[in-house]
Amino acid sequence: MWLVLNPLLLSGVYFILIVIIGGTTDSARYVHLTASLFLFYLVANSLTGGVKSITAGQRLILNTAFPRIMLPISAVVIAIFKFIPTLIVFLVIKAIMGSQFSIEMLWAIPILMITLFLALGLSITISCINVYFRDIASFLPYLTRTLLYLSPILYEASALNPNLKALEIVNPLFPILDSWSRALVHGEVPQTSSMLQGLAWATGIFFIGTYFFLSREREFAVRL
Amino acid sequence: MSSLSASKLQKTNELAVSIKNVGLTYTTAIDRRPTLKARVKALGRGGKQTRVVRALDDINLDIEYGQVLGVIGTNGAGKSSLMRCVAGILPPTQGRIEVYGSVSTLLALGVGFNPSMSGRDNVFLGGLAAGMSREEIEGHFDEIADFSELGEAIDAPMRTYSSGMYARLAFSVAATVRPDILIIDEALSTGDAKFKEKSLNRVKELRSDQRALILVSHAMQTLRETCNDVAWLHKGQLIQRGEPNQVIDAYQEFLHLGKSAAIDEDV
């Protein structure tokens, strides 16, 4: 129940924001907003779930031997289970709004894979950082909020002021969300360069984070 | 690991755990919590505020199958640290630990339990955390429920349990695991006198030629009854090891306590 209601209310709140600030009541904008917002929350939930996964699992870590990396991975799995109902909500919204369904929408599948890869990498990295700097957990809400505004969610990627193009390069979610919206909302084939850029970010974060995690893993029991 | 437990012919006197020259040092931060803020402040002061604790110092210990080893020592002697090293939770700073077989640890009761879920669900959670498969837990479920004596309460959420009920269920789950090497760290003192007796009997049942048991306890009488070998640790060093009565007598003499009731009574 709340799994469906939550994303609906969330997209409703942000749509009000768009209407007031942007002054548009375009239904395509609403479809774009819901699609992007739900994918963004998949990543954000992985981060918020992952950040405390190691420190909260203290008892488990001190008393049993198991691969510690399972803790941040399980945070991503939980985020995926929260994401699935929102995907269904999105498809219903898209149908109601009279937006066209097309075969190009299947491009969303590889984009989703890249997103999951990125979410996994971020979750593993941040869970490890939080062991050494416990106050990261307090910064995180502001970090995700900033990321939300820097990503093409409340606006379309193409509408971004050219002077702010630098944001595209430093934000791993930018190319991913752009491709996602192109495929799911507009039924276009996403740009190969965007997808490759997203994949590069995801791979980089995943491997650096996992290396960092695995090399520090044995120390966690002492650090907790 | 599985190949070892599969070939259960006669393992008596085969080496189960070999601990060679093991040392362990902790570097603990004096700061209460490691934070970015604290790190930045430390930059201003210069130097890290840490304290080095030598928890284990050159320990040599071999444990064979069929042995029930009791580990004794005062608080802070390094008993739990040694057990965590054997279980593979803490990496030793120096030396080498070889383990031949599957290890299960009972270092703390109720690891992996979720208080908002029912006792029934927690049996599965705890069992999975202890390394059992879902099928194994299902097969042993009735046995666990009977042993815990919870009756109908097994379906109530665990936050409604008394601490005794909680500990009873936790011990019941833990006692169902059948590993090659079992480490029990002061987990026996749970529940009322009747349940203590029952759990002690369960530990005695677990003694077998195919298994190595390591008991960490302050209950000297229990150790005299159950163990066939006792190791005494003090300040990270192995002081004495051998026949239970002899080592325990030496330890009690060291404590100047003699045979007082306080150490004999608690199981």
Interface residues (C-beta under 8 A of the other chain):
Chain A: R59 L60 I61 L62 N63 T64 A65 V131 Y132 F133 R134 D135 I136 R218 E219 A221 V222 R223
Chain B: Y26 T27 R33 P34 T35 L36 K37 R39 R84 A87 G88 I89 L90 P91 V103 T105 L107 A108 V111 G112 A129 A130 G131
